[in-house]
């Protein structure tokens, strides 16, 4: 997912996306530990998506608090 798409989402949508990405990372780690992943790069991509979401949420936090 691109940062441009994420910036168009609301804060609530981003928070929901962050939760789903955390769950997906957990599932991918479990699959990696128990068997081989079909796409090993999926874990890395998911972590980067999570970082993008958290960065955008941090950027918006001060704006939301200032009013």
C-alpha positions in Angstrom: 0.0 0.0 0.0 1.3 3.4 -0.9 1.6 6.3 1.5 -0.6 8.4 -0.8 -3.5 6.0 -0.3 -2.9 6.0 3.4 -2.9 9.7 3.7 -6.4 9.8 2.2 -7.7 7.6 5.0 -9.2 8.9 8.2 -7.6 8.5 11.6 -10.1 5.8 12.6 -9.5 3.9 9.4 -5.7 4.1 9.9 -6.1 2.8 13.5 -8.1 -0.1 12.2 -5.5 -0.8 9.5 -2.8 -0.8 12.1 -4.5 -3.4 14.2 -5.1 -5.6 11.1 -1.4 -5.3 10.1 -0.3 -6.3 13.6 -2.4 -9.4 13.4 -1.2 -10.2 10.0 2.5 -9.9 11.1 1.8 -12.2 14.0 0.2 -14.8 11.7 3.1 -14.6 9.2 5.6 -15.0 12.0 3.7 -18.1 13.2 3.6 -19.6 9.7 7.3 -18.9 9.3 8.1 -20.7 12.6 5.9 -23.7 11.8 6.4 -24.1 8.1 7.7 -22.4 5.1 6.1 -19.2 3.9 4.8 -19.1 0.4 6.1 -15.6 -0.1 8.9 -14.7 2.4 8.9 -11.1 1.3 5.3 -10.7 2.5 6.5 -10.3 6.1 8.9 -7.5 5.2 6.2 -5.7 3.1 3.7 -6.0 5.9 6.1 -4.5 8.4 6.8 -1.6 6.0 3.1 -1.0 5.6 2.7 -0.9 9.3 5.6 1.6 9.6 3.9 3.8 7.0 0.6 3.7 8.9 2.2 4.5 12.2 4.2 7.4 10.7 1.1 9.0 9.2 -0.7 8.6 12.6 2.2 10.3 14.4 2.2 13.1 11.8 -1.5 13.7 12.4 -1.5 13.5 16.2 -0.1 17.0 16.9 -2.5 18.6 14.3 -5.4 16.9 16.0 -4.4 18.1 19.5 -3.8 21.7 18.4 -7.3 21.8 16.9 
